Amino acid sequence: MNKKIKFFSIALLALVLVGTVSAALVNYLSNSATADVTVESPLDLKYDNNTNMYTLEPTNGGNTIDFNLWVENRARCSN
């Protein structure tokens, strides 16, 4: 009976050791990549004041606001 307990404890210790090492290895190998990215839109939207921001005046529900919006296609495509 003593050999059985010794074998079981060694097997359990080996299993815990393998689990710990594999968990540390997965954590080490799965580091996330980081990058700085600038995304530019292929469309350029301009409002009345020739900027891409429009400040709304105070209004109530049901009121209308008139403004002009220009869209420029900046994509480099032939069609």
PyMOL Python script that loads the backbone (N, CA, C, O; Angstrom):
from pymol import cmd

cmd.read_pdbstr("""\
ATOM      1  N   MET A   1       0.820  -1.195   0.000  1.00  0.00           N
ATOM      2  CA  MET A   1       0.000   0.000   0.000  1.00  0.00           C
ATOM      3  C   MET A   1       0.860   1.254   0.000  1.00  0.00           C
ATOM      4  O   MET A   1       0.481   2.266  -0.589  1.00  0.00           O
ATOM      5  N   ASN A   2       2.001   1.198   0.647  1.00  0.00           N
ATOM      6  CA  ASN A   2       2.903   2.331   0.738  1.00  0.00           C
ATOM      7  C   ASN A   2       3.448   2.697  -0.635  1.00  0.00           C
ATOM      8  O   ASN A   2       3.592   3.882  -0.936  1.00  0.00           O
ATOM      9  N   LYS A   3       3.758   1.701  -1.484  1.00  0.00           N
ATOM     10  CA  LYS A   3       4.273   1.965  -2.829  1.00  0.00           C
ATOM     11  C   LYS A   3       3.207   2.631  -3.687  1.00  0.00           C
ATOM     12  O   LYS A   3       3.510   3.487  -4.518  1.00  0.00           O
ATOM     13  N   LYS A   4       1.958   2.233  -3.479  1.00  0.00           N
ATOM     14  CA  LYS A   4       0.868   2.804  -4.257  1.00  0.00           C
ATOM     15  C   LYS A   4       0.706   4.294  -3.952  1.00  0.00           C
ATOM     16  O   LYS A   4       0.522   5.099  -4.865  1.00  0.00           O
ATOM     17  N   ILE A   5       0.773   4.650  -2.707  1.00  0.00           N
ATOM     18  CA  ILE A   5       0.643   6.057  -2.295  1.00  0.00           C
ATOM     19  C   ILE A   5       1.823   6.865  -2.808  1.00  0.00           C
ATOM     20  O   ILE A   5       1.655   7.994  -3.266  1.00  0.00           O
ATOM     21  N   LYS A   6       3.016   6.288  -2.730  1.00  0.00           N
ATOM     22  CA  LYS A   6       4.213   6.981  -3.217  1.00  0.00           C
ATOM     23  C   LYS A   6       4.119   7.211  -4.725  1.00  0.00           C
ATOM     24  O   LYS A   6       4.430   8.301  -5.204  1.00  0.00           O
ATOM     25  N   PHE A   7       3.691   6.190  -5.480  1.00  0.00           N
ATOM     26  CA  PHE A   7       3.543   6.324  -6.924  1.00  0.00           C
ATOM     27  C   PHE A   7       2.480   7.375  -7.281  1.00  0.00           C
ATOM     28  O   PHE A   7       2.669   8.184  -8.190  1.00  0.00           O
ATOM     29  N   PHE A   8       1.355   7.344  -6.543  1.00  0.00           N
ATOM     30  CA  PHE A   8       0.279   8.307  -6.789  1.00  0.00           C
ATOM     31  C   PHE A   8       0.734   9.728  -6.500  1.00  0.00           C
ATOM     32  O   PHE A   8       0.414  10.637  -7.266  1.00  0.00           O
ATOM     33  N   SER A   9       1.465   9.943  -5.426  1.00  0.00           N
ATOM     34  CA  SER A   9       1.928  11.295  -5.081  1.00  0.00           C
ATOM     35  C   SER A   9       2.958  11.798  -6.100  1.00  0.00           C
ATOM     36  O   SER A   9       2.963  12.984  -6.432  1.00  0.00           O
ATOM     37  N   ILE A  10       3.826  10.916  -6.597  1.00  0.00           N
ATOM     38  CA  ILE A  10       4.805  11.311  -7.617  1.00  0.00           C
ATOM     39  C   ILE A  10       4.090  11.650  -8.922  1.00  0.00           C
ATOM     40  O   ILE A  10       4.435  12.628  -9.585  1.00  0.00           O
ATOM     41  N   ALA A  11       3.098  10.847  -9.291  1.00  0.00           N
ATOM     42  CA  ALA A  11       2.342  11.114 -10.513  1.00  0.00           C
ATOM     43  C   ALA A  11       1.575  12.427 -10.401  1.00  0.00           C
ATOM     44  O   ALA A  11       1.529  13.206 -11.352  1.00  0.00           O
ATOM     45  N   LEU A  12       0.973  12.671  -9.237  1.00  0.00           N
ATOM     46  CA  LEU A  12       0.241  13.921  -9.023  1.00  0.00           C
ATOM     47  C   LEU A  12       1.191  15.120  -9.056  1.00  0.00           C
ATOM     48  O   LEU A  12       0.858  16.152  -9.639  1.00  0.00           O
ATOM     49  N   LEU A  13       2.345  14.998  -8.448  1.00  0.00           N
ATOM     50  CA  LEU A  13       3.341  16.070  -8.465  1.00  0.00           C
ATOM     51  C   LEU A  13       3.820  16.343  -9.891  1.00  0.00           C
ATOM     52  O   LEU A  13       3.978  17.500 -10.279  1.00  0.00           O
ATOM     53  N   ALA A  14       4.050  15.290 -10.668  1.00  0.00           N
ATOM     54  CA  ALA A  14       4.468  15.469 -12.063  1.00  0.00           C
ATOM     55  C   ALA A  14       3.375  16.156 -12.872  1.00  0.00           C
ATOM     56  O   ALA A  14       3.669  17.012 -13.707  1.00  0.00           O
ATOM     57  N   LEU A  15       2.122  15.790 -12.636  1.00  0.00           N
ATOM     58  CA  LEU A  15       1.009  16.408 -13.346  1.00  0.00           C
ATOM     59  C   LEU A  15       0.887  17.895 -13.008  1.00  0.00           C
ATOM     60  O   LEU A  15       0.665  18.720 -13.894  1.00  0.00           O
ATOM     61  N   VAL A  16       1.029  18.229 -11.751  1.00  0.00           N
ATOM     62  CA  VAL A  16       0.989  19.637 -11.333  1.00  0.00           C
ATOM     63  C   VAL A  16       2.158  20.397 -11.931  1.00  0.00           C
ATOM     64  O   VAL A  16       1.992  21.534 -12.372  1.00  0.00           O
ATOM     65  N   LEU A  17       3.336  19.791 -11.955  1.00  0.00           N
ATOM     66  CA  LEU A  17       4.515  20.435 -12.523  1.00  0.00           C
ATOM     67  C   LEU A  17       4.344  20.679 -14.024  1.00  0.00           C
ATOM     68  O   LEU A  17       4.665  21.760 -14.517  1.00  0.00           O
ATOM     69  N   VAL A  18       3.847  19.691 -14.740  1.00  0.00           N
ATOM     70  CA  VAL A  18       3.610  19.851 -16.180  1.00  0.00           C
ATOM     71  C   VAL A  18       2.564  20.936 -16.427  1.00  0.00           C
ATOM     72  O   VAL A  18       2.717  21.745 -17.342  1.00  0.00           O
ATOM     73  N   GLY A  19       1.513  20.959 -15.627  1.00  0.00           N
ATOM     74  CA  GLY A  19       0.484  21.988 -15.769  1.00  0.00           C
ATOM     75  C   GLY A  19       1.014  23.383 -15.514  1.00  0.00           C
ATOM     76  O   GLY A  19       0.673  24.322 -16.233  1.00  0.00           O
ATOM     77  N   THR A  20       1.844  23.525 -14.495  1.00  0.00           N
ATOM     78  CA  THR A  20       2.424  24.836 -14.172  1.00  0.00           C
ATOM     79  C   THR A  20       3.368  25.305 -15.273  1.00  0.00           C
ATOM     80  O   THR A  20       3.319  26.467 -15.675  1.00  0.00           O
ATOM     81  N   VAL A  21       4.209  24.428 -15.757  1.00  0.00           N
ATOM     82  CA  VAL A  21       5.152  24.795 -16.811  1.00  0.00           C
ATOM     83  C   VAL A  21       4.417  25.142 -18.101  1.00  0.00           C
ATOM     84  O   VAL A  21       4.773  26.110 -18.772  1.00  0.00           O
ATOM     85  N   SER A  22       3.400  24.364 -18.454  1.00  0.00           N
ATOM     86  CA  SER A  22       2.667  24.664 -19.690  1.00  0.00           C
ATOM     87  C   SER A  22       1.878  25.957 -19.563  1.00  0.00           C
ATOM     88  O   SER A  22       1.765  26.702 -20.536  1.00  0.00           O
ATOM     89  N   ALA A  23       1.330  26.242 -18.388  1.00  0.00           N
ATOM     90  CA  ALA A  23       0.610  27.503 -18.198  1.00  0.00           C
ATOM     91  C   ALA A  23       1.555  28.692 -18.323  1.00  0.00           C
ATOM     92  O   ALA A  23       1.202  29.704 -18.928  1.00  0.00           O
ATOM     93  N   ALA A  24       2.749  28.579 -17.758  1.00  0.00           N
ATOM     94  CA  ALA A  24       3.732  29.660 -17.869  1.00  0.00           C
ATOM     95  C   ALA A  24       4.198  29.817 -19.309  1.00  0.00           C
ATOM     96  O   ALA A  24       4.414  30.936 -19.774  1.00  0.00           O
ATOM     97  N   LEU A  25       4.352  28.714 -20.007  1.00  0.00           N
ATOM     98  CA  LEU A  25       4.797  28.767 -21.399  1.00  0.00           C
ATOM     99  C   LEU A  25       3.738  29.396 -22.295  1.00  0.00           C
ATOM    100  O   LEU A  25       4.069  30.195 -23.171  1.00  0.00           O
ATOM    101  N   VAL A  26       2.480  29.050 -22.092  1.00  0.00           N
ATOM    102  CA  VAL A  26       1.395  29.640 -22.887  1.00  0.00           C
ATOM    103  C   VAL A  26       1.315  31.136 -22.620  1.00  0.00           C
ATOM    104  O   VAL A  26       1.150  31.917 -23.556  1.00  0.00           O
ATOM    105  N   ASN A  27       1.428  31.545 -21.379  1.00  0.00           N
ATOM    106  CA  ASN A  27       1.392  32.964 -21.043  1.00  0.00           C
ATOM    107  C   ASN A  27       2.560  33.704 -21.694  1.00  0.00           C
ATOM    108  O   ASN A  27       2.394  34.834 -22.155  1.00  0.00           O
ATOM    109  N   TYR A  28       3.717  33.090 -21.737  1.00  0.00           N
ATOM    110  CA  TYR A  28       4.890  33.719 -22.346  1.00  0.00           C
ATOM    111  C   TYR A  28       4.746  33.819 -23.858  1.00  0.00           C
ATOM    112  O   TYR A  28       5.091  34.846 -24.443  1.00  0.00           O
ATOM    113  N   LEU A  29       4.244  32.773 -24.499  1.00  0.00           N
ATOM    114  CA  LEU A  29       4.162  32.750 -25.955  1.00  0.00           C
ATOM    115  C   LEU A  29       2.988  33.534 -26.516  1.00  0.00           C
ATOM    116  O   LEU A  29       2.993  33.873 -27.699  1.00  0.00           O
ATOM    117  N   SER A  30       1.991  33.828 -25.710  1.00  0.00           N
ATOM    118  CA  SER A  30       0.798  34.500 -26.233  1.00  0.00           C
ATOM    119  C   SER A  30       0.745  35.979 -25.878  1.00  0.00           C
ATOM    120  O   SER A  30      -0.342  36.526 -25.691  1.00  0.00           O
ATOM    121  N   ASN A  31       1.884  36.629 -25.782  1.00  0.00           N
ATOM    122  CA  ASN A  31       1.888  38.069 -25.536  1.00  0.00           C
ATOM    123  C   ASN A  31       1.232  38.782 -26.693  1.00  0.00           C
ATOM    124  O   ASN A  31       1.398  38.378 -27.844  1.00  0.00           O
ATOM    125  N   SER A  32       0.499  39.823 -26.412  1.00  0.00           N
ATOM    126  CA  SER A  32      -0.215  40.570 -27.436  1.00  0.00           C
ATOM    127  C   SER A  32       0.721  41.557 -28.127  1.00  0.00           C
ATOM    128  O   SER A  32       1.570  42.182 -27.491  1.00  0.00           O
ATOM    129  N   ALA A  33       0.553  41.679 -29.409  1.00  0.00           N
ATOM    130  CA  ALA A  33       1.327  42.661 -30.167  1.00  0.00           C
ATOM    131  C   ALA A  33       0.619  44.010 -30.071  1.00  0.00           C
ATOM    132  O   ALA A  33      -0.610  44.073 -30.067  1.00  0.00           O
ATOM    133  N   THR A  34       1.388  45.072 -29.995  1.00  0.00           N
ATOM    134  CA  THR A  34       0.820  46.416 -29.964  1.00  0.00           C
ATOM    135  C   THR A  34       1.400  47.232 -31.104  1.00  0.00           C
ATOM    136  O   THR A  34       2.534  47.018 -31.532  1.00  0.00           O
ATOM    137  N   ALA A  35       0.599  48.170 -31.587  1.00  0.00           N
ATOM    138  CA  ALA A  35       1.045  49.031 -32.683  1.00  0.00           C
ATOM    139  C   ALA A  35       0.278  50.339 -32.632  1.00  0.00           C
ATOM    140  O   ALA A  35      -0.853  50.388 -32.149  1.00  0.00           O
ATOM    141  N   ASP A  36       0.894  51.388 -33.129  1.00  0.00           N
ATOM    142  CA  ASP A  36       0.219  52.672 -33.291  1.00  0.00           C
ATOM    143  C   ASP A  36      -0.252  52.774 -34.731  1.00  0.00           C
ATOM    144  O   ASP A  36       0.538  52.625 -35.663  1.00  0.00           O
ATOM    145  N   VAL A  37      -1.546  53.027 -34.910  1.00  0.00           N
ATOM    146  CA  VAL A  37      -2.136  53.035 -36.240  1.00  0.00           C
ATOM    147  C   VAL A  37      -2.907  54.327 -36.439  1.00  0.00           C
ATOM    148  O   VAL A  37      -3.650  54.759 -35.557  1.00  0.00           O
ATOM    149  N   THR A  38      -2.729  54.937 -37.592  1.00  0.00           N
ATOM    150  CA  THR A  38      -3.513  56.100 -37.975  1.00  0.00           C
ATOM    151  C   THR A  38      -4.401  55.708 -39.137  1.00  0.00           C
ATOM    152  O   THR A  38      -3.913  55.286 -40.185  1.00  0.00           O
ATOM    153  N   VAL A  39      -5.701  55.845 -38.955  1.00  0.00           N
ATOM    154  CA  VAL A  39      -6.660  55.476 -39.991  1.00  0.00           C
ATOM    155  C   VAL A  39      -7.238  56.747 -40.581  1.00  0.00           C
ATOM    156  O   VAL A  39      -7.804  57.576 -39.870  1.00  0.00           O
ATOM    157  N   GLU A  40      -7.089  56.888 -41.878  1.00  0.00           N
ATOM    158  CA  GLU A  40      -7.662  58.040 -42.565  1.00  0.00           C
ATOM    159  C   GLU A  40      -8.835  57.572 -43.404  1.00  0.00           C
ATOM    160  O   GLU A  40      -8.779  56.539 -44.071  1.00  0.00           O
ATOM    161  N   SER A  41      -9.882  58.346 -43.354  1.00  0.00           N
ATOM    162  CA  SER A  41     -11.092  57.986 -44.077  1.00  0.00           C
ATOM    163  C   SER A  41     -10.927  58.314 -45.558  1.00  0.00           C
ATOM    164  O   SER A  41     -10.306  59.320 -45.902  1.00  0.00           O
ATOM    165  N   PRO A  42     -11.481  57.469 -46.442  1.00  0.00           N
ATOM    166  CA  PRO A  42     -11.437  57.798 -47.868  1.00  0.00           C
ATOM    167  C   PRO A  42     -12.431  58.893 -48.232  1.00  0.00           C
ATOM    168  O   PRO A  42     -12.432  59.383 -49.361  1.00  0.00           O
ATOM    169  N   LEU A  43     -13.275  59.276 -47.283  1.00  0.00           N
ATOM    170  CA  LEU A  43     -14.225  60.363 -47.512  1.00  0.00           C
ATOM    171  C   LEU A  43     -13.869  61.529 -46.607  1.00  0.00           C
ATOM    172  O   LEU A  43     -13.555  61.347 -45.431  1.00  0.00           O
ATOM    173  N   ASP A  44     -13.921  62.728 -47.168  1.00  0.00           N
ATOM    174  CA  ASP A  44     -13.657  63.942 -46.408  1.00  0.00           C
ATOM    175  C   ASP A  44     -14.959  64.711 -46.299  1.00  0.00           C
ATOM    176  O   ASP A  44     -15.499  65.159 -47.310  1.00  0.00           O
ATOM    177  N   LEU A  45     -15.474  64.871 -45.081  1.00  0.00           N
ATOM    178  CA  LEU A  45     -16.729  65.584 -44.853  1.00  0.00           C
ATOM    179  C   LEU A  45     -16.430  66.996 -44.364  1.00  0.00           C
ATOM    180  O   LEU A  45     -15.699  67.184 -43.391  1.00  0.00           O
ATOM    181  N   LYS A  46     -16.996  67.979 -45.044  1.00  0.00           N
ATOM    182  CA  LYS A  46     -16.805  69.382 -44.647  1.00  0.00           C
ATOM    183  C   LYS A  46     -18.166  70.035 -44.478  1.00  0.00           C
ATOM    184  O   LYS A  46     -19.096  69.762 -45.237  1.00  0.00           O
ATOM    185  N   TYR A  47     -18.277  70.901 -43.477  1.00  0.00           N
ATOM    186  CA  TYR A  47     -19.511  71.618 -43.208  1.00  0.00           C
ATOM    187  C   TYR A  47     -19.392  73.055 -43.689  1.00  0.00           C
ATOM    188  O   TYR A  47     -18.448  73.401 -44.400  1.00  0.00           O
ATOM    189  N   ASP A  48     -20.357  73.897 -43.297  1.00  0.00           N
ATOM    190  CA  ASP A  48     -20.417  75.289 -43.742  1.00  0.00           C
ATOM    191  C   ASP A  48     -19.131  76.064 -43.481  1.00  0.00           C
ATOM    192  O   ASP A  48     -18.717  76.869 -44.315  1.00  0.00           O
ATOM    193  N   ASN A  49     -18.500  75.834 -42.345  1.00  0.00           N
ATOM    194  CA  ASN A  49     -17.317  76.608 -41.980  1.00  0.00           C
ATOM    195  C   ASN A  49     -16.024  75.950 -42.466  1.00  0.00           C
ATOM    196  O   ASN A  49     -14.950  76.278 -41.962  1.00  0.00           O
ATOM    197  N   ASN A  50     -16.101  75.036 -43.424  1.00  0.00           N
ATOM    198  CA  ASN A  50     -14.961  74.370 -44.054  1.00  0.00           C
ATOM    199  C   ASN A  50     -14.127  73.566 -43.047  1.00  0.00           C
ATOM    200  O   ASN A  50     -12.913  73.437 -43.210  1.00  0.00           O
ATOM    201  N   THR A  51     -14.769  73.034 -42.022  1.00  0.00           N
ATOM    202  CA  THR A  51     -14.107  72.136 -41.086  1.00  0.00           C
ATOM    203  C   THR A  51     -14.904  70.839 -41.014  1.00  0.00           C
ATOM    204  O   THR A  51     -15.999  70.737 -41.568  1.00  0.00           O
ATOM    205  N   ASN A  52     -14.349  69.867 -40.338  1.00  0.00           N
ATOM    206  CA  ASN A  52     -15.068  68.605 -40.205  1.00  0.00           C
ATOM    207  C   ASN A  52     -15.818  68.506 -38.886  1.00  0.00           C
ATOM    208  O   ASN A  52     -16.186  67.409 -38.464  1.00  0.00           O
ATOM    209  N   MET A  53     -16.051  69.650 -38.223  1.00  0.00           N
ATOM    210  CA  MET A  53     -16.849  69.694 -36.998  1.00  0.00           C
ATOM    211  C   MET A  53     -17.988  70.681 -37.183  1.00  0.00           C
ATOM    212  O   MET A  53     -17.812  71.729 -37.805  1.00  0.00           O
ATOM    213  N   TYR A  54     -19.139  70.355 -36.651  1.00  0.00           N
ATOM    214  CA  TYR A  54     -20.290  71.246 -36.717  1.00  0.00           C
ATOM    215  C   TYR A  54     -20.854  71.388 -35.317  1.00  0.00           C
ATOM    216  O   TYR A  54     -21.234  70.392 -34.701  1.00  0.00           O
ATOM    217  N   THR A  55     -20.914  72.596 -34.809  1.00  0.00           N
ATOM    218  CA  THR A  55     -21.433  72.855 -33.473  1.00  0.00           C
ATOM    219  C   THR A  55     -22.909  73.202 -33.582  1.00  0.00           C
ATOM    220  O   THR A  55     -23.284  74.149 -34.274  1.00  0.00           O
ATOM    221  N   LEU A  56     -23.728  72.443 -32.905  1.00  0.00           N
ATOM    222  CA  LEU A  56     -25.169  72.686 -32.950  1.00  0.00           C
ATOM    223  C   LEU A  56     -25.549  73.771 -31.965  1.00  0.00           C
ATOM    224  O   LEU A  56     -25.026  73.838 -30.852  1.00  0.00           O
ATOM    225  N   GLU A  57     -26.470  74.621 -32.395  1.00  0.00           N
ATOM    226  CA  GLU A  57     -27.012  75.642 -31.502  1.00  0.00           C
ATOM    227  C   GLU A  57     -28.080  74.986 -30.625  1.00  0.00           C
ATOM    228  O   GLU A  57     -28.622  73.941 -30.986  1.00  0.00           O
ATOM    229  N   PRO A  58     -28.380  75.583 -29.492  1.00  0.00           N
ATOM    230  CA  PRO A  58     -29.437  75.012 -28.644  1.00  0.00           C
ATOM    231  C   PRO A  58     -30.749  74.925 -29.434  1.00  0.00           C
ATOM    232  O   PRO A  58     -31.109  75.850 -30.162  1.00  0.00           O
ATOM    233  N   THR A  59     -31.440  73.820 -29.281  1.00  0.00           N
ATOM    234  CA  THR A  59     -32.672  73.596 -30.039  1.00  0.00           C
ATOM    235  C   THR A  59     -33.645  72.777 -29.207  1.00  0.00           C
ATOM    236  O   THR A  59     -33.286  72.239 -28.159  1.00  0.00           O
ATOM    237  N   ASN A  60     -34.862  72.690 -29.679  1.00  0.00           N
ATOM    238  CA  ASN A  60     -35.895  71.898 -29.024  1.00  0.00           C
ATOM    239  C   ASN A  60     -36.310  70.765 -29.946  1.00  0.00           C
ATOM    240  O   ASN A  60     -36.043  70.806 -31.147  1.00  0.00           O
ATOM    241  N   GLY A  61     -36.958  69.760 -29.390  1.00  0.00           N
ATOM    242  CA  GLY A  61     -37.425  68.654 -30.196  1.00  0.00           C
ATOM    243  C   GLY A  61     -38.427  69.120 -31.247  1.00  0.00           C
ATOM    244  O   GLY A  61     -39.324  69.905 -30.941  1.00  0.00           O
ATOM    245  N   GLY A  62     -38.282  68.650 -32.464  1.00  0.00           N
ATOM    246  CA  GLY A  62     -39.177  69.035 -33.548  1.00  0.00           C
ATOM    247  C   GLY A  62     -38.654  70.194 -34.377  1.00  0.00           C
ATOM    248  O   GLY A  62     -39.164  70.436 -35.471  1.00  0.00           O
ATOM    249  N   ASN A  63     -37.646  70.925 -33.889  1.00  0.00           N
ATOM    250  CA  ASN A  63     -37.059  72.018 -34.670  1.00  0.00           C
ATOM    251  C   ASN A  63     -36.138  71.447 -35.734  1.00  0.00           C
ATOM    252  O   ASN A  63     -35.636  70.332 -35.596  1.00  0.00           O
ATOM    253  N   THR A  64     -35.922  72.196 -36.776  1.00  0.00           N
ATOM    254  CA  THR A  64     -35.010  71.775 -37.838  1.00  0.00           C
ATOM    255  C   THR A  64     -33.769  72.642 -37.827  1.00  0.00           C
ATOM    256  O   THR A  64     -33.810  73.800 -37.409  1.00  0.00           O
ATOM    257  N   ILE A  65     -32.679  72.083 -38.281  1.00  0.00           N
ATOM    258  CA  ILE A  65     -31.412  72.798 -38.403  1.00  0.00           C
ATOM    259  C   ILE A  65     -30.944  72.623 -39.833  1.00  0.00           C
ATOM    260  O   ILE A  65     -30.844  71.497 -40.320  1.00  0.00           O
ATOM    261  N   ASP A  66     -30.657  73.719 -40.507  1.00  0.00           N
ATOM    262  CA  ASP A  66     -30.170  73.666 -41.885  1.00  0.00           C
ATOM    263  C   ASP A  66     -28.661  73.862 -41.896  1.00  0.00           C
ATOM    264  O   ASP A  66     -28.141  74.770 -41.247  1.00  0.00           O
ATOM    265  N   PHE A  67     -27.971  73.017 -42.627  1.00  0.00           N
ATOM    266  CA  PHE A  67     -26.536  73.175 -42.821  1.00  0.00           C
ATOM    267  C   PHE A  67     -26.161  72.505 -44.123  1.00  0.00           C
ATOM    268  O   PHE A  67     -26.878  71.638 -44.621  1.00  0.00           O
ATOM    269  N   ASN A  68     -25.026  72.916 -44.671  1.00  0.00           N
ATOM    270  CA  ASN A  68     -24.508  72.327 -45.898  1.00  0.00           C
ATOM    271  C   ASN A  68     -23.411  71.340 -45.549  1.00  0.00           C
ATOM    272  O   ASN A  68     -22.627  71.553 -44.625  1.00  0.00           O
ATOM    273  N   LEU A  69     -23.374  70.253 -46.310  1.00  0.00           N
ATOM    274  CA  LEU A  69     -22.374  69.216 -46.096  1.00  0.00           C
ATOM    275  C   LEU A  69     -21.762  68.855 -47.441  1.00  0.00           C
ATOM    276  O   LEU A  69     -22.471  68.484 -48.375  1.00  0.00           O
ATOM    277  N   TRP A  70     -20.435  68.966 -47.534  1.00  0.00           N
ATOM    278  CA  TRP A  70     -19.728  68.592 -48.749  1.00  0.00           C
ATOM    279  C   TRP A  70     -18.967  67.308 -48.491  1.00  0.00           C
ATOM    280  O   TRP A  70     -18.334  67.152 -47.447  1.00  0.00           O
ATOM    281  N   VAL A  71     -19.029  66.395 -49.435  1.00  0.00           N
ATOM    282  CA  VAL A  71     -18.325  65.116 -49.333  1.00  0.00           C
ATOM    283  C   VAL A  71     -17.325  65.041 -50.476  1.00  0.00           C
ATOM    284  O   VAL A  71     -17.685  65.188 -51.644  1.00  0.00           O
ATOM    285  N   GLU A  72     -16.056  64.808 -50.120  1.00  0.00           N
ATOM    286  CA  GLU A  72     -15.005  64.664 -51.124  1.00  0.00           C
ATOM    287  C   GLU A  72     -14.477  63.235 -51.064  1.00  0.00           C
ATOM    288  O   GLU A  72     -14.113  62.743 -49.996  1.00  0.00           O
ATOM    289  N   ASN A  73     -14.439  62.576 -52.213  1.00  0.00           N
ATOM    290  CA  ASN A  73     -13.908  61.220 -52.288  1.00  0.00           C
ATOM    291  C   ASN A  73     -12.395  61.305 -52.404  1.00  0.00           C
ATOM    292  O   ASN A  73     -11.870  61.757 -53.422  1.00  0.00           O
ATOM    293  N   ARG A  74     -11.694  60.871 -51.363  1.00  0.00           N
ATOM    294  CA  ARG A  74     -10.236  60.911 -51.361  1.00  0.00           C
ATOM    295  C   ARG A  74      -9.624  59.553 -51.668  1.00  0.00           C
ATOM    296  O   ARG A  74      -8.404  59.397 -51.619  1.00  0.00           O
ATOM    297  N   ALA A  75     -10.449  58.582 -51.979  1.00  0.00           N
ATOM    298  CA  ALA A  75      -9.930  57.248 -52.313  1.00  0.00           C
ATOM    299  C   ALA A  75      -9.264  57.307 -53.682  1.00  0.00           C
ATOM    300  O   ALA A  75      -9.734  57.990 -54.592  1.00  0.00           O
ATOM    301  N   ARG A  76      -8.188  56.595 -53.802  1.00  0.00           N
ATOM    302  CA  ARG A  76      -7.466  56.586 -55.080  1.00  0.00           C
ATOM    303  C   ARG A  76      -7.951  55.394 -55.903  1.00  0.00           C
ATOM    304  O   ARG A  76      -7.305  54.347 -55.956  1.00  0.00           O
ATOM    305  N   CYS A  77      -9.087  55.580 -56.534  1.00  0.00           N
ATOM    306  CA  CYS A  77      -9.624  54.541 -57.399  1.00  0.00           C
ATOM    307  C   CYS A  77     -10.132  55.207 -58.671  1.00  0.00           C
ATOM    308  O   CYS A  77     -10.502  56.382 -58.662  1.00  0.00           O
ATOM    309  N   SER A  78     -10.148  54.455 -59.756  1.00  0.00           N
ATOM    310  CA  SER A  78     -10.477  55.038 -61.056  1.00  0.00           C
ATOM    311  C   SER A  78     -11.973  55.203 -61.262  1.00  0.00           C
ATOM    312  O   SER A  78     -12.372  56.022 -62.090  1.00  0.00           O
ATOM    313  N   ASN A  79     -12.807  54.479 -60.563  1.00  0.00           N
ATOM    314  CA  ASN A  79     -14.260  54.578 -60.777  1.00  0.00           C
ATOM    315  C   ASN A  79     -14.915  55.393 -59.716  1.00  0.00           C
ATOM    316  O   ASN A  79     -16.132  55.577 -59.743  1.00  0.00           O
TER     317      ASN A  79
END
""", "prot")
cmd.dss("prot")
cmd.show_as("cartoon", "prot")
cmd.util.cbc("prot")
cmd.orient("prot")
